[in-house]
């Protein structure tokens, strides 16, 4: 049975590889990035407030996230209203690029 299992496994891997190639060529190759829309969505993502936890505390960060989500506003705007942090500090703390690249 082992040769049959090996043959079927290799055949399945080949089929999967071909399917991935066709998907990339036919569906993904033509995609373009809408950078403005992407930046807007990132700025409104409530997960950004986790960066504020050490500074303002979990409860205040949760309040900021809930309000930003409920009002459809940017996290930075709501955090500026609900905290006494300077705008420069908020920009630094909520910079998604720094948060995802490990600060580099």
Secondary structure, 3 states (H helix, E strand, C coil): CHHHHHHHHHHHHHHHHHHHHHHHHHHHCCCCCCHHHHHHHHHHCHHHHHHHHHHHCHHHHHHHHHHHHHHCCCHHHHHHHHCCCCHHHHHHHCCHHHHHCCCC
